Amino acid sequence: MASSSSSGLTFKLHPLVIVNISDHYTRVKSQSLPPHAGADASSFPPAPPPRVFGCVIGVQRGRTVEIFNSFELLYDPSTHSLDRAFLEKKQELYKKVFPNFYILGWYSTGSDAQESDMVIHKALMDINESPLYVLLNPSINPAQKDLPITIYESELHVIDGIPQLIFVRSSYTIETVEAERISVDHVAHLKPSDGGSAATQLAAHLTGIHSAIKMLNSRIRVLHHYLLAMQKGDIPCENSLLRQVSSLLRRLPAIESEKFQDDFLMEYNDTLLITYLAMFTNCTSTMNELVDKFNTAYDRHSRRGGRTAFI
């Protein structure tokens, strides 16, 4: 395997591809857990991590290749081949939704490219004559700062007098659009890492607010003790520092005044009134639906019996 590519192509990878591959691997790994894993997993040898396979799609404009999305593929580990009929069906479906996207290559998981990966790589050359290979390393390395993603290209090198295709590493950059940035930020900040419920998310949010208020309170106490010491003459008076303290204190909300209490009660009552109005509106809507259903049912019954409607 060569160290770096010499093709001169520029690769731009979107976060959606990384999320899709990671989600694919997580689902397959959770489904492949043995049934005895919860009973006595220590007496059984650890199973090798599963590998997942799929295609990456995007566009190529000149020397720039932009990878936008991906989809999963069915893989037969005994023959090291892909389900061709499934691939063609998925390609046709994606072509209807994304007519400008083309299959740029494929993806898999693992720490490094394997010899069997070249079989899959060559099988996709009839779709793309120079496919790329996106490899995600699912093992967690806390000391690693870079993303565990590697993009390979294939180049024809002469080894021992025999021309052979080998994988070479290619550099890439992360490209995002506004929708992807919002989604990634939402997942990073609101989704709990332990897969908890909405109550867990609320508890984590309230814990963060409590920590911020506690930190603010400690900083105010430090300023208060400093001003008391300055008033007693224990430390010299500095006018520039007093002006900064005065500017900071003006930013703090004054919650002990009568005006604040009046404004707070007014907003609180308005909020309760809006809540009551929403509840009455829902009740009225439900009652109207019930009356309409009753009229419809009674009207059909009265037509059969020759009576008039009740309402």
Backbone torsions as a table, in degrees:
resi	resn	phi	psi	omega
1	MET	NA	125.9	179.8
2	ALA	-74.6	160.4	-174.9
3	SER	-74.8	-44.7	-177.0
4	SER	-144.9	160.6	-177.2
5	SER	-83.4	153.1	177.8
6	SER	-118.4	17.0	-177.0
7	SER	-76.3	-26.0	-178.4
8	GLY	81.8	9.9	178.6
9	LEU	-78.5	148.7	176.0
10	THR	-108.6	122.2	-176.6
11	PHE	-106.2	132.8	175.4
12	LYS	-121.5	120.5	-175.2
13	LEU	-110.0	130.5	178.8
14	HIS	-91.9	147.8	-177.8
15	PRO	-61.0	-25.8	-179.4
16	LEU	-59.9	-34.3	179.2
17	VAL	-65.9	-43.6	179.4
18	ILE	-64.0	-41.8	179.2
19	VAL	-64.5	-42.0	179.9
20	ASN	-63.2	-45.1	-179.9
21	ILE	-64.8	-43.7	179.3
22	SER	-63.1	-42.3	177.9
23	ASP	-64.8	-40.8	178.0
24	HIS	-60.4	-45.9	-179.1
25	TYR	-66.3	-41.7	-178.6
26	THR	-63.2	-42.3	179.5
27	ARG	-65.7	-44.6	-179.7
28	VAL	-65.5	-39.3	-179.7
29	LYS	-66.8	-41.3	179.1
30	SER	-67.5	-33.4	179.1
31	GLN	-77.7	-20.9	-178.3
32	SER	-93.3	5.4	177.9
33	LEU	-66.3	136.1	-179.2
34	PRO	-69.4	154.0	-178.8
35	PRO	-66.4	-20.9	-178.7
36	HIS	-91.7	10.2	-176.4
37	ALA	-65.1	-32.6	-178.8
38	GLY	-84.8	-18.0	-176.6
39	ALA	-82.7	-67.4	-178.7
40	ASP	-147.7	79.7	-175.3
41	ALA	-75.4	-18.1	-176.9
42	SER	-71.5	-24.2	-178.1
43	SER	-82.8	-6.5	-179.3
44	PHE	-111.7	144.3	178.0
45	PRO	-67.4	145.6	-179.5
46	PRO	-65.7	134.7	-179.8
47	ALA	-76.6	145.4	178.2
48	PRO	-65.4	147.8	-179.8
49	PRO	-63.9	139.7	-179.7
50	PRO	-71.5	158.9	175.2
51	ARG	-115.4	140.8	178.9
52	VAL	-118.7	155.7	-175.8
53	PHE	-136.9	150.3	178.8
54	GLY	-171.6	-179.9	-179.8
55	CYS	-110.9	148.0	173.7
56	VAL	-110.0	138.9	-177.3
57	ILE	-125.8	156.9	-179.6
58	GLY	173.4	-152.4	-178.0
59	VAL	-133.3	157.0	174.5
60	GLN	-127.9	119.2	178.4
61	ARG	-115.5	100.0	-177.9
62	GLY	67.6	-119.7	180.0
63	ARG	-96.3	7.8	-178.9
64	THR	-108.2	124.3	178.6
65	VAL	-112.1	121.3	-178.1
66	GLU	-115.4	120.3	-177.3
67	ILE	-98.2	114.1	-174.7
68	PHE	-97.9	-41.3	-169.0
69	ASN	-148.8	180.0	179.6
70	SER	-156.2	162.3	173.3
71	PHE	-145.1	158.0	-173.7
72	GLU	-81.3	157.5	177.5
73	LEU	-131.0	156.5	175.8
74	LEU	-92.9	131.0	-174.2
75	TYR	-124.8	136.0	176.7
76	ASP	-103.1	105.9	-176.1
77	PRO	-68.9	-21.7	-178.9
78	SER	-71.8	-37.0	-179.2
79	THR	-104.7	-3.0	-178.2
80	HIS	53.8	45.9	-177.7
81	SER	-135.6	161.7	179.2
82	LEU	-100.6	154.7	175.8
83	ASP	-74.4	104.4	-173.4
84	ARG	-67.9	-39.4	-179.9
85	ALA	-63.8	-40.3	178.8
86	PHE	-66.1	-39.5	178.8
87	LEU	-62.9	-45.1	-179.3
88	GLU	-66.3	-35.1	178.6
89	LYS	-67.6	-45.1	178.5
90	LYS	-64.6	-37.9	178.8
91	GLN	-63.2	-40.1	179.0
92	GLU	-66.7	-40.3	179.6
93	LEU	-66.6	-43.8	179.8
94	TYR	-68.3	-29.1	179.2
95	LYS	-67.3	-29.9	178.0
96	LYS	-72.3	-36.1	-178.2
97	VAL	-84.8	-42.1	-179.0
98	PHE	-121.4	82.0	-175.2
99	PRO	-66.8	-20.2	-178.1
100	ASN	-92.9	-4.4	-178.9
101	PHE	-93.1	144.0	178.6
102	TYR	-128.7	157.0	176.9
103	ILE	-71.7	116.5	-178.7
104	LEU	-94.9	-20.3	-177.9
105	GLY	167.4	-146.9	-175.7
106	TRP	-145.8	170.1	-179.9
107	TYR	-134.1	161.6	175.9
108	SER	-158.3	-179.6	179.1
109	THR	-123.7	151.4	179.6
110	GLY	151.6	168.4	-179.8
111	SER	-78.6	-27.2	-179.2
112	ASP	-157.7	161.7	178.3
113	ALA	-68.8	139.9	-179.1
114	GLN	-107.6	165.5	-179.5
115	GLU	-65.8	-35.2	-179.9
116	SER	-67.9	-18.6	179.1
117	ASP	-66.4	-26.5	-179.8
118	MET	-67.0	-28.1	177.5
119	VAL	-63.9	-45.0	178.0
120	ILE	-67.1	-39.5	-178.5
121	HIS	-61.3	-44.1	180.0
122	LYS	-69.0	-30.8	-179.0
123	ALA	-68.0	-22.4	-179.6
124	LEU	-93.1	1.2	-177.2
125	MET	-73.0	-16.2	175.0
126	ASP	-77.6	-17.7	175.1
127	ILE	-90.5	-44.8	176.9
128	ASN	-134.9	120.5	-173.9
129	GLU	-66.2	-20.9	177.1
130	SER	-136.4	74.0	-177.4
131	PRO	-72.6	155.6	174.9
132	LEU	-105.0	160.0	-175.3
133	TYR	-125.2	115.6	179.0
134	VAL	-101.1	120.6	-176.3
135	LEU	-117.2	124.8	177.0
136	LEU	-106.0	127.3	177.0
137	ASN	-93.2	108.6	-175.3
138	PRO	-78.5	-11.4	179.9
139	SER	-70.8	141.1	-175.7
140	ILE	-91.7	125.3	176.7
141	ASN	-124.3	100.7	-176.5
142	PRO	-61.2	-26.2	-178.0
143	ALA	-80.3	-12.7	-178.0
144	GLN	-81.9	129.8	179.9
145	LYS	-97.8	-26.2	-179.1
146	ASP	-81.8	161.1	176.3
147	LEU	-67.1	142.3	-179.4
148	PRO	-79.3	46.3	-178.6
149	ILE	-120.6	132.5	176.0
150	THR	-128.9	134.8	177.6
151	ILE	-110.3	127.0	179.8
152	TYR	-113.3	145.9	166.8
153	GLU	-114.8	164.2	177.6
154	SER	-109.6	133.0	178.2
155	GLU	-130.8	149.6	-179.5
156	LEU	-91.8	112.3	179.1
157	HIS	-118.4	149.3	177.1
158	VAL	-94.2	114.2	-178.9
159	ILE	-120.2	118.7	-178.3
160	ASP	57.2	38.1	178.6
161	GLY	77.8	5.5	-178.2
162	ILE	-119.1	123.9	176.9
163	PRO	-70.3	128.9	-177.3
164	GLN	-138.5	147.6	173.2
165	LEU	-85.7	130.3	177.6
166	ILE	-131.7	158.9	177.4
167	PHE	-87.0	136.8	175.9
168	VAL	-128.6	142.3	-178.8
169	ARG	-73.8	146.3	177.5
170	SER	-129.7	142.3	177.0
171	SER	-79.8	156.1	-178.8
172	TYR	-150.2	164.6	174.7
173	THR	-127.8	154.0	178.3
174	ILE	-88.1	124.5	179.5
175	GLU	-116.4	129.6	-178.7
176	THR	-130.7	153.1	170.7
177	VAL	-109.1	174.7	-174.4
178	GLU	-61.5	-42.1	-179.5
179	ALA	-63.6	-38.8	179.3
180	GLU	-68.8	-38.4	179.0
181	ARG	-63.9	-40.7	178.9
182	ILE	-66.1	-42.5	-178.7
183	SER	-65.7	-44.6	-179.5
184	VAL	-64.7	-40.5	178.3
185	ASP	-64.8	-37.7	178.5
186	HIS	-65.4	-44.0	180.0
187	VAL	-66.2	-39.1	-175.7
188	ALA	-70.7	-32.5	-173.0
189	HIS	-103.0	-28.6	-174.5
190	LEU	-105.6	-25.8	-177.6
191	LYS	-82.2	119.7	179.8
192	PRO	-68.2	143.5	-177.6
193	SER	-70.3	-23.7	-179.1
194	ASP	-92.4	10.7	177.3
195	GLY	69.3	30.5	-177.4
196	GLY	-75.0	-179.4	-176.8
197	SER	-89.5	-171.6	178.7
198	ALA	-64.9	-31.4	177.5
199	ALA	-63.8	-37.8	177.5
200	THR	-64.8	-41.1	177.9
201	GLN	-62.6	-42.5	179.6
202	LEU	-64.8	-40.9	179.0
203	ALA	-63.2	-41.8	178.2
204	ALA	-64.7	-38.8	179.1
205	HIS	-65.9	-44.1	-179.8
206	LEU	-68.0	-33.6	177.2
207	THR	-63.8	-40.4	176.9
208	GLY	-63.9	-40.8	178.0
209	ILE	-65.1	-41.5	179.2
210	HIS	-62.3	-41.3	179.1
211	SER	-64.3	-39.5	179.6
212	ALA	-65.8	-42.9	179.0
213	ILE	-65.7	-39.4	178.7
214	LYS	-63.5	-41.1	178.1
215	MET	-65.6	-40.5	177.5
216	LEU	-62.4	-41.6	179.9
217	ASN	-62.9	-41.6	179.4
218	SER	-65.3	-38.0	178.9
219	ARG	-67.2	-37.9	178.1
220	ILE	-66.0	-37.2	178.1
221	ARG	-64.1	-38.4	177.9
222	VAL	-62.1	-44.7	177.8
223	LEU	-63.0	-38.7	-179.0
224	HIS	-65.0	-45.1	178.2
225	HIS	-64.7	-36.3	178.5
226	TYR	-65.2	-42.9	179.8
227	LEU	-67.5	-36.8	177.0
228	LEU	-64.6	-42.2	178.7
229	ALA	-65.7	-35.5	177.3
230	MET	-68.6	-36.5	179.8
231	GLN	-68.3	-35.8	179.7
232	LYS	-77.6	-12.1	-179.6
233	GLY	89.4	9.3	179.3
234	ASP	-69.7	-30.0	178.3
235	ILE	-128.0	153.5	-178.4
236	PRO	-69.4	152.1	-179.2
237	CYS	-83.9	130.1	178.3
238	GLU	-121.5	114.0	-176.0
239	ASN	-67.4	-37.3	179.4
240	SER	-63.6	-39.3	178.5
241	LEU	-70.5	-35.0	177.7
242	LEU	-65.9	-37.3	177.1
243	ARG	-64.5	-39.2	177.5
244	GLN	-65.3	-40.5	178.1
245	VAL	-64.9	-41.9	178.8
246	SER	-62.6	-39.6	178.9
247	SER	-65.7	-38.1	178.3
248	LEU	-68.0	-40.4	-177.6
249	LEU	-67.5	-29.9	179.0
250	ARG	-67.6	-22.6	179.5
251	ARG	-79.5	-18.0	-179.6
252	LEU	-74.9	139.8	179.3
253	PRO	-71.2	133.2	177.2
254	ALA	-87.4	101.5	-172.5
255	ILE	-104.7	8.3	-179.3
256	GLU	-107.4	1.9	-177.6
257	SER	-86.4	160.5	179.0
258	GLU	-67.8	-34.8	179.3
259	LYS	-63.6	-38.7	178.2
260	PHE	-65.3	-41.5	-180.0
261	GLN	-63.6	-41.6	178.9
262	ASP	-64.4	-45.6	179.3
263	ASP	-64.8	-38.6	179.9
264	PHE	-65.0	-45.1	179.7
265	LEU	-64.8	-35.9	179.7
266	MET	-65.7	-45.9	178.7
267	GLU	-66.3	-37.2	178.7
268	TYR	-64.2	-43.7	177.8
269	ASN	-66.3	-38.2	177.2
270	ASP	-63.3	-40.2	178.8
271	THR	-64.6	-42.7	177.1
272	LEU	-63.5	-39.3	179.9
273	LEU	-64.5	-41.8	177.9
274	ILE	-64.3	-39.2	177.8
275	THR	-62.7	-44.1	178.5
276	TYR	-63.9	-41.6	179.3
277	LEU	-63.3	-40.1	177.3
278	ALA	-63.6	-39.3	178.6
279	MET	-65.5	-43.5	178.4
280	PHE	-64.2	-37.6	178.7
281	THR	-64.1	-43.2	178.0
282	ASN	-63.5	-41.9	178.6
283	CYS	-63.5	-41.9	179.2
284	THR	-64.6	-41.4	178.4
285	SER	-63.4	-42.1	177.9
286	THR	-64.2	-39.8	178.9
287	MET	-65.8	-39.9	177.9
288	ASN	-63.2	-41.2	177.2
289	GLU	-63.0	-40.6	179.2
290	LEU	-64.5	-42.2	179.5
291	VAL	-64.9	-41.0	178.5
292	ASP	-62.8	-42.5	178.4
293	LYS	-65.3	-39.9	179.3
294	PHE	-64.9	-42.8	178.6
295	ASN	-63.5	-41.2	179.6
296	THR	-63.7	-46.2	-179.7
297	ALA	-66.9	-42.7	-177.7
298	TYR	-70.6	-33.3	178.6
299	ASP	-65.3	-40.7	177.2
300	ARG	-64.8	-40.1	179.9
301	HIS	-67.1	-38.9	-178.3
302	SER	-70.0	-32.5	177.4
303	ARG	-65.5	-36.3	177.5
304	ARG	-70.2	-36.9	-177.5
305	GLY	-94.6	-2.8	178.5
306	GLY	80.5	19.6	179.3
307	ARG	-100.8	169.1	177.2
308	THR	-94.3	164.5	-178.8
309	ALA	-70.1	151.6	-178.1
310	PHE	-75.4	-39.1	-179.3
311	ILE	-117.2	NA	NA
